């Protein structure tokens, strides 16, 4: 059983939860620091972590089930757990169902706020819908970005549901942060997808690399990351609680993104994984730390 669980966690790249969780926690910190203040309970932190981990795990497992036949034809992914026979489709599907139920159960921790429960199934449907996007749109990467952008928005709603219902403009700060996350994820997913440029074209799958080619895709990715940095710099104007420490952190984020694009070149994709995981994990955790540090200093 433990071996099977280890294989499942490897399959869904559990460590990559690090990409979105810090943004959900940052949005929670911003929501708590905003006026009017919301009551903080330990269940809130548990709920955010449980919902984030369960939702991502369910979506990733569902993606592996939906795409296993495509993965089996792709030389880069043919050794993934389902195509290689390490895990069965039924086992992974049951794991996805279990994680989905855990996500819905996690929303109960935010009661008496009922919005998380009401939105749970639409959010899951949107997350799992990503798995089919390359079959009908070249903007699958944007859909993935939007899926991760839900993290800060949903965390904010979970903590400030009554305020949001009374004043929808209260959502401006998490929406701007979520839009930055969407652009960030879209950009680095396009870089990652460049590895499958030839296969996507041969298999008739739609992606930005299959559409624009590798040089054009890297430019598209750079444009996304430029817009992301602009939105992050705009955050203090929509959320005045952020200041100098946060802005200094954004300068560092911009430098890291420049480094990421220096690592990956049209004629050299050998360092994609370094750019994909190491640089982006530093960005997500770093943004959370500087944002919370700024709030604490103030």
Beta strands, then each sheet from edge to edge (+ up, - down):
end
